[in-house]
Amino acid sequence: MRKLLIMVLCAGSMLFCVPEMSGQKFQLLNYGDFDQWVTRNIKESRLLGGKTRTTYEIGPTQTDNSGKAYSNLGGSPWGTSNVLAKPSGVTKVSTAVFPEARGKGKCAKLVCDYEHCKALGIVNIDVIVGGTIFTGQMLEPIKSTSNPYSKMIMGVPFTARPRSLRFDYKVSMPTANERIYSSGFGSKKTLPGRDHAEAYIYLQRRWEDEKGNLYAKRVGTGIEHFTRSTAGWENGHDVDIVYGSPSGRNASLMKLIPQSKSYYAKNSKGKLVPVKEVGWDDAGATPTHMIVMFSASGGEPYTGTPGLTLWVDNVGLVY
């Protein structure tokens, strides 16, 4: 019963709006102002109480009461960790990414917290969920907890060479910053070390072999960890992109993706396969794909600090 109720929580032009700023060109990612959201109302299984849950996706403003699996709408490049799960046919919704009012528009609110699941008033499960948004697509409905990375397509086609990732953000970090592991199996565990929110951009050059396997070399990397609360919004924050093998500031964070944790994408035959990063590319190489991710947790799946919250707005690229 417990295993049945655990769920994975875990192309085209995407750019618009090109103001000039001190000789720099800033291009907002499509839907990167987070003013438009798809509101989904989904009824969970009677086994879980049969209540209607509301969850959200970043895309053209509309309400979806169908209860069906979601696929990116309106050219939105954004996937989220909000999911519709159907393990063994049991419908469950998990939400850790929300729209929130900001000025005359909206922003994205990403939270790390427990997803509580109670079945028939008997089985109680707490799973740590870290709110995440990324360029790609969550593959719903989620039917198992094995290999969370295989439940999403990471990255979108992209061939430019920006100098930085720019966005507005604020962070609320709990005073008691304890990393908790809670997957629903066994007891909760407190892990050593402090948690953080994070933002990163990976530019990859991908290719496919004759057997349909996907490989990549890393062309450019930008990453930042946020370890403390901010006093308010930090606007126009830049994460610089380092091309080729990294050195200098933040080099210790700029690591290749281990093959055991490879992200996934569809090959030319439409089959979902891991994208194996095999090394650093030449600093002058042209990428084929871009991965941008923001997360309210920097840990492994089912690991994080309840209450850690990251707000993000106006995400784009600087040239």
N, C-alpha and C positions, 0 to 999 in steps of 0.2 A: 504493500500500500504506500509506504513512504517513497519508494523509488518511483512509483507511478505518478506521484504528485510533484516531484521535483522538475522544474523546467530550466532550460538554459536562460540565464539572466545575463547573463553576460552580454554617357558619352555625348557627346554633343557639347555645345558651348555652355560652360558653367559660369561665365564671367559677365558682369555688366557693371555699369556705373564707373566712369573713368575720369575723375577729377584730377587736376594737376596740383601737386603739393611740393613746392620748393624744387621743381625739376623732376620730382618723382611721379610715377604713374601708379595710382592705387586702383585695383580692380576688385570689386566686391564679388565674392562667390555667389552663384545663383542661390537665392533664398538665404543668403548669408546675413541678411538683416533680421531674420527670424520674426518677421512681421506676419507671416502666413503659416497656418498650421491646419493639418487635417485632424479633426476630432472624431475619434472612433468609440462607439458605444457597443460593448460586447457583453453578452450574457454568459456568465460562467456556468459550469455544469452544476446540476442539482446536488451532486456529491459534495460540492464545495459551498453550497448554500443557494446557488442559483441567482445571485445578485448581478445586476448590470454594472460593469466597470467601465470607466472612461480612460482612454489612453490617447496618445498624441503622436503625430508624425510631422516632419517638417516638409511642407508642400503647399499647393494651392488651397486657399481657404474653402473648406467644405466639411460637412458632417457625414460620416459613414456609419450606418446602423446595420450593415449587412452581416457583421460578424465573421467576414471572410478574411483570408490571409491578405496582407498588404504588400503591394509592390510600388516602388517609387513613382509618384505622380508628377505631371507637369514639368518634367525635366529637372526635378530636384535631384541633386547629387548626394543627398544626406540620408544615411541610415541612422537608426537609434537603437539603444539597448531596450527600448519598449518592445515587448513581444507578446504575441498570441501563441500559447503553447497548447499542444494537444497530445500529451503522452497517453498512449493507449485509448485515445478518443475522449479523454477528460479535458474539457476546455478551461484554461487558466490564463489570466492576464497579469502581466508584470509591468509596472510603470515607474521609471526613475528619472525621466526627462519630461519637463513641463514648460509650456509657454508662460511667461510672466510679463506684466505690463512694465514698460520703461518709457517714460515720457509720453509721446504720442504714438509710440509703436510698442513692440514687444522684444523680449530677449529670450534666450534659452536658459532654463534653470536645470542644472544637473545635480542630483543628490545621491549620496551614498546612505543606504538605510536597509532595514530588514524588510523583506517581502514575507508577510505572514500568511500561512496557509493552514486552514482548519477544515478538516473533512469530517462530516457527520458528527461534529462536536466531540470527536475522539482523538483524531490524529492531528497534532500541532507541529508545524514545521516552520522554522525561521531560516531564511536564506539571505545572505548578504548580497545586495544588488548595488552596483556602482553605475550611476547615470553616465552614459557615454553617447556622443554623436560622432559620426565618421563619414567620410566620403565613400559610399558604397551602398550595400543593400543587405538587410537582414532577411534571411530566407525562412519565411513563415509557411505553415505553422511549425514550431519547434516540437520535435517528437522524442528527443532524448537529451541527456545531459553529457553524453560522451563528446569529447573534442569540440569545445565551444567554437573554435575558430572555423570549423567546417560548416557552421550554421550561418555564415555571412560571406558576402563577396566584398573584399577589401580593395579599394582603389578604383579610380576612374581614369579613362584615357586623358592624357595631358602631355603636351610636347614643348612647353615654354620653360624658361629658366629665370624665375623670379629671384629677387635678392632676399626677400623676407616674407614671413606670414604675419599679417597685422590683424589685430582684433581688440575689442574692449572686454574687460573682465573684472570680476571681483570674486573674492574667496571668503568663506566663513569656515574657519578651522576650529573644531571643538577643543576646549582646554585640555580635556583628557583624551589625548590623541593616541589611542590604542588600536592596533591593527587586530581585527577579529576575523577568524576563519569560521564560517558557518555555511555548510552546504546542504543541511538538512539530514545528513547522515552522521550519526554519533553526536557527541556534545560539541558545543562551541569551544574554540581555542583562542587564547590570546597569544599573538605572535610578537617576537622582538622587533624593534624598530618603529619609526614613526611613518605615518602615511603621508601622501601628498596628492594634490590634483595635478594634472599634467596636460600639456598641449604639445603636439608634434606634427611635423610635415616630413614625409618621406617621398622622394622622387626616385622612381625606379625605371630602369630599362629592361623590359621583359622580352622573352622570346620563347618559342615553342619548338620542341624537337619532333622528329618524325613519329614518335609514339604518343604524342599529345601531352607530354610533361611540360610544365611551365617553370622557367627559371628567371632570375632577375639579378642584376647588379645594381647597387645603390649609387645613384648619381649625386643626389643632394640630400642633406639632413638638417632639420632644425628641431630642437626639442627644449622644453623648459618644464621644470617641476616647481610647483607652488606649495610652499611648506608652512605658510603663516597667513593669517587673516589680513585682508586689506581694510583700510579705513573707509573706502568707498570704491567707486568705479575707477579703474585705471584705463584711460582711453588711448586709443592709437598705439597699443603696445606691440612692439616688433620682436619676433623671434627670427634671428638671422639664419639663413640657409648656408651651410658649408658644402661646397662641391668637392667631390672626390673623397679620399680618405681623410677623416677629420683630425684636427689638431687644435690646440689652444682652448679657449673657453668652452666649457660644456662637452669637450671631447670625450670625457669619461662616460657621458650619457649616450653618446652616439654610437650605438652598437648595431651590428647586423642582427636580423631576426633569426634566432636559432631554428634549424630545420624541424626540430621537434615541436615548435610552436608556429610553424609557417601559416601565413594568411592564405586564403583561398580565392580562386577566381575560376571562371569558365574558360576552357580552351576552345579552339576553333570548331570542335565537334559538339560544343555545348555541355561538356562534362565538367563537373566541379572538381578541381584538383588543387593540391597545394602549390603555391608559388615559392620555390626554393631560392632564397638569397644565397648566392655563391661567392660574393666578394664585393669590393669597392670598385666602382667604375672610374674611368678617366675623368678628371675634373672638367674637361670640356665636352663631355658626352651629352647627348640630347635624350631626355627621359621619354618614356612612352606612357607612364602612369603616375598618378599622384595619390597619396594617402594623407589625408588630414584627419586628426583625431583630437577630441577633447574629452577628458574623463574626470569624474569626481573621485576616482580611486586609482592609485598607481600600482596596485598589487595584482596577484593572480586571481583567476575566477573565484568567486565566493569569498573574497578577502577585501576588507576595507575598514574604514572608521565611520560608524553610524553618526550621521549629523554633518559630515563634511559636505560642503555645498560649493559648487562652482557655477557662476553666471557668465554667459558668453554672449557677445553681440558684435555685429558688423565685421564679419570675418572675410578677409580678402587677401590679396597678394600685392606686394610692392615690387615695382620694376625700376 
